[in-house]
Amino acid sequence: MFELDLRSHKSIYEQITDKFKELIMTGELECGAKIPSVRDLSKTLGVNPNTIQKAYRELERQGYIYTATGVGTFVADKRDIKPDHEAVEKAKETIRGGFKELLYLGLSAEEAMKIAQEVIREKGEDK
């Protein structure tokens, strides 16, 4: 399904939640698709089942997945996902920092905006 980066500064739990979010939001995992059980994903990734369970709980809390008791865990409808306002603010701060860095490198605001737009277009093409 995906691989983890054991040298990453992100925890394994965060890598799992981020990867599922990416797969869901890019449409690689469609609404209603069944995702692996905690046990199966734990074996596949070689990760403690408690770590997988923690990631699944967080994904469910945020609305990315839902569990049908006795049936399994499934991808939720993307339209039902509510943005995490704290994460949105953190992302905005990251964008502000990146923009300031471009300005500190000697670019004009217009040049920095062109780069930002180019990055946005590239991300749209990645889908």
N, C-alpha and C positions, 0 to 999 in steps of 0.2 A: 504494500500500500504506500509506504513512504519510509524514509530512513531518518534516523536521528543523528545529530552532530554532537558527539560526546565531548568535543573540545569547545563547544559553544559556551558563551557566557550565560546563555539562557538555560534555565532548568529544563529537565526532561519533560516535566509536567507542562511548562509553558510551550515547549516545542510541539508537543502533541496537540494542545489546544489551538495553537497558531496554525498548524498544518491542516487540522480539520476545518478551521474557519476559512482558510484559503481554498481548500477543495470544495467547500460548500458555496462560497461566494463566487467562485469562478465557474460554477456549474459542473465541475467534474464529479461531484456527488450531488445527485438530483434529489429534489423533494420526494420523500417517501422511501429513499434507498436505505436498505438495511446496512448498518455498520457492524464491524466485527464485535463479538462479545468481548468483555473485559479479559476473560481467560485467553481467547484466541489472539487478541492483539498483544497481550502480555507475552505469549509464546513467540509470536512473530517478531516483535521488537526486542525481546530479551529484557523486558522491563518488569519491575515488581507490579503485580496486579493492583496494589493500592494506589500506585501512581496513575495507572490507567483510569481507575475508578474516580480518582480526584479530578482528572481532566474531564471525564464524562459528566461528572456532577456540575462542573463549572460551565461546560458547553450547554448543558440542559438549563442551568440557571439563566444563562444569557439567551436562551431561545433557539440555539442552533440545532439541537437534537431533542428528541423526546423518547421516553421509554414506555413500551406497552408491556405490562407485567406478564411474564410467561411467554412472550412472543419475541421480544428483542428491542433493540435501540435503532431509531430511524432518524433520517435527516428531516428537519422541520422545514416549513415553508419560509423562504427568505423574507417574505413580506412581513412575517411575524417577529422578526429579529428587531429588538429595540437597541439602539446605540447606547453603549456605556459612556455616559457623559464625562466621566473622569478620564477614560481612555481617549475620547475625542479631544479633550483639553490637552492631554499629554502629546497627542499627535500634532495639534496646532502649534504647540511650543517647539516641537522638533522642526516643523516647517519654518517657523520664525527663525530658529537658530541657523538652519541651512541657508535661508535667504540672507541673513546678516553675514554669514561666512562668505557668500558670493560677493556681497558688497565690500567686505574687508579685503577681498582679493583684488579689488580695484575695478570691478565691473560697475557699470551704471545700473540704476534701478530697471531701466528698460531691458538691458542685456540679461540681467538676473531673471526678469519676468519671462523672457524668451526661453531661457534654460528651463525654468519651472514648467512652462507650457510644453516644452519638448519632452520632459520627463513624464508629464501627465499623458501625452499622446502615446509615448512608448508603453506605458502601463496599460493603456486601453488596447494596444495591439497585442499585448501578451495574452490576453484572454483568449 
